Amino acid sequence: MKYKLIASDLDETLLNDEKHVDEKTRAAVQAARKLGVIFVPNTGRGFTLIRQTLAELGLMDAVGEYVISFNGGTITENHQERVISKVEMSFAEINTLFQIGVKNRVTMHLYTLTDIYVYNIDDDEKQYLDKMGFQYHTFTKPSIEFLKDQTLMKMLYKDKDRSSLDDLYSQIPTAVLDDTTYTYSSNRYMEFNKKGVNKGKGLLQLAQILKIKPAEIIAIGDNSNDLSMIQAAGLGVAVQNATKEIKDAANYVTSNDYNHDAVAEVIKKFILTQE
């Protein structure tokens, strides 16, 4: 099979512990691009938060290269950061989730199309976000009225204890759950998007725009928010450090983890050696 598009998750997949792309992986991506393969970051982050990664990959402002962000909620062409499609959440939905978080005194992120607002940030989260080089706004007032007229894409709860996140989920009204999609990521977040939004759907939408068949796609990931794209792609790949759920769903599991060029391993095995 000749693959035409590679979609890759970022954290714990493409990026190392220092939140950078290793040199071997950069070289592999560039070699694949020279063969006409499109490399698409498919991430829970917003587009504006991955500019450093795009620069490292040589994809910044590139024509005919794309990013799928907000877990499939937005598709953007890298050139001039042109938004092709977006699926927003309502203020009412996010406000209900926010008030549950306030009641439980958890750290939360609220995402507009271009910015992150972090409520009740703790030292661990500040260190984590600063390490990734994120620009973000913090606030402590238990109200998000200031976001009422903004385009709201996603929100999340932060807690490294999965059982605590599950407890938060149990407090969410059925009406909100029926209109949202939730996933886990980075072993610290429970993320919420509009119902129907997922990385797989975003990937297939982009593929249709580019006239690429699902069978011609490789998708690489590590956690539950990557499951839909791994299932949607012709070749679903789990990196060595992936959860059991992702490894069970994948067609191939890498020998290497995210700190040892797992994405480069995939490109060399399924793209470069096929030429």
N, C-alpha and C positions, 0 to 999 in steps of 0.2 A: 504494500500500500504506500502510495506517495502522499505524505501528509503536507497540508498547505497552511495550517494554522496551529500554533501552540498557545494554549491558555494556561497561565500559571498563577497560583496563589502567591502572596508575598511572604507574610510572616510565618516562620517555621517551615517554609518551602523554598522560596527563591533567595530570601535574605538570610544572612548569617546572624549570629548573636549580637554583632555590632550594628545590625540593621543596614548592611551594605551587601552589594553583589560581588562575590569573589571574582578574581581576574579570569580564572578558567571558565566560569559561567558566562562572563561578559564576552569572552572570545567565542564560545560556542554559540551564543545568541547571534553574534555578528556573522558567523560562518553560515548559520541557518538562513539569516536574512539575505545573504548573498545568493542563496539558492532560491530565493523568492518566497520563503516561508515567513508568514506574519507572526510576530510574537506579541501576545496580548496579556498584560497583567490583568488578572480577574480578582478583585480585592473587595474587602469590606470597607476600606478607606474611601474617602472622596478623592477626586482627581487631583485637586490642589495639594493634597498631602503626599503625593508620590512623585513630585517633581525631581527630587534627589535621585530616586531610583531610575526614572526615565533618563536622566542625564547620564547616569552610570552605564546604562544599557545603550546609549546612543540613540534614544528614541524621542528625546525632547523635541517638540515642534515638528516631528516627522510627518510628512504627507503619507497617507495610506497606512498609517499605524494607529492603533486604537487602545483605549483602556475601558474595561468594564469595571465600574466602581459601585460602592454602596450595595455590595452583594448582588449585583445585577440590576440595581435600580436605575443606573445611568450608563449610557454608552457615549463616549467622547472620542472624537478624532484628535490625535495629539497636535496636529497643525492648528495653531491659533486656538487650541482648546475648545473646539467646536462641539457643542452638545448636540448629539443626534437624537437621543430619546431620554426621558426621565419619568419615573413613577414616584410621586410624592406620597407622604403620609399626611393625615389631617392633623390640625392642631389639637382637636379634641382627643384623638387617640393618644398622641404623645403626651398631652397634659394628664390624662388618666394614668398612664404608665409612670410619669414623673411623680405624681402625688403618692403613688404606692412606694416609689423609691425614697421619697422624703420621709414617709412614715417609718420606713425601715432603716433610715440613716445610711444609705449606701451611696457610693460614688456612681455618677451617671454621666454619659456623654449624650449630647444632643447635636445632630448634624444638620446644618443648612447645606445648600449646594456648594458653598465655598469655605465654611468655617465650622470649628468644633467649639461647643460650649460645655465646660466640665463643671458639674455641681458637686460640692462636698469632696473636693480632691484630697486624697491622702498622700503621705510621703512616698509610698510605694508606687502609686500611679503617676505622681509627678516625675519620679525618677524614670519610670518606664517611658513616658511620653517624651521627656527631654532627651532620652537616649535615641529615640527615633527622629529627633529633630523637628517635632511637630510644633507649629504655632497654634496656640489655643487660648481661649478665654475662660477664666474661672469665675464662678459666682456662688454665693452662699444664701441669698434670699430665696425662700421656698416658693418661688413663682416664676413662670416662664411667659408672662404676659408680654414681655419685651420681644418675644419671638412670634407673636401672633400673626404678623404680616409677612413673615419670612417663608421661603420655600424649605419645607422640612422633609428630609430624606430618610433619616434613620435615628434611632436612639438605642442606647444599651445600658445594661447594668454591669458593674464591675465587682466581682468577688471571686477570689481564687478557690473558694469552697463551693464545689458544684452543688452540694445539698442546700446551701443558702440560696443559690440561684433558683433551684427548683422550688424552694419555699416561696420566693418572690413570684414565680410563675403561678403557683397555686392561688395567689391572691388577686390575680387579674380577672376582671369580669369576662364572662363568656362572650359578650357582644364585641369586646375588643379583640379577644383571641380569634374570633370568627373572621375578623377583617385584617389580621396581621399574620406575618410569617416570622418565626423565631428560629435562631440557630445559635450554636455555641462556637466560640473561636478563641484561639490563643491561650486556652486553659485558664481564662480569667473573665470572659465576657459572655453575656447572653444578649444577643442582638435582635432588634425588631425592625422589620420592613413592612411595607404594604403587602397585603395578601397576594400571593402569586409571584412575588419577586424572589428570584433566587439566581445564583450564578449560572446554573444550567440554562435557564430560560433566556437570560441575557446573552449567553454565549451563542445559543441557537439563533437568536434574533440578529446578532452581528453576522453570523455565518450566512444567514439568508440574504442580508444586505450585500455581502461580498460574493454571493453565489458559490459558497463552499459547502460541500456535503458534510453531514455529521461524521461520516466514516473517514473524512480527511482531516479530522481534528484530534489533537492530543491535549488532554487536560491533566494538570498536575496539582495535587493538593495534599493536605495533611489532616484537616479537621472537618467537623460536621457541616459547616457552611460550604464546603467544597464537594459534598456528596452529589448534589444535583448535576454539577458540571462533569464530574467523573463518570456519572451514569449516562450523560448526554453525548459524550465524545466517543469517537470510534475507538480510541485508545485512552482508557482511564488509568492514570498512574498515581500511586501512593508513594510518597517518600518514606524512607526507612523509619523515621520518627512518627509516622502517622498513627492515628488511632486505629484500633481494631476494626471499627465500623468502616473506615475508609480503605484499609487494606483488604477487607473482605469483598468490597465492591469493585476494587481495581482489577484491571487486566494485567498489570505489571507493578511490582513493588521494587523500588530501587535498592541497590546494595548500600548506597551512601545516604547520609542524612543531610539536613539543610546546612549544616556547618561544613560539609565536605562535598559540595558541588553536585548535589543530587540532580538538579535540573540539567547541568552539563552532561551528566551520565545519560539522561534520557535523549538529549539532542544527538549525542554521539552515536548511541545505539540505534535510534529509529529514524534519524535524518541523515547524518553525515556518512554513516556506513552504507546507506542505501544508494548513494551516488556512485 
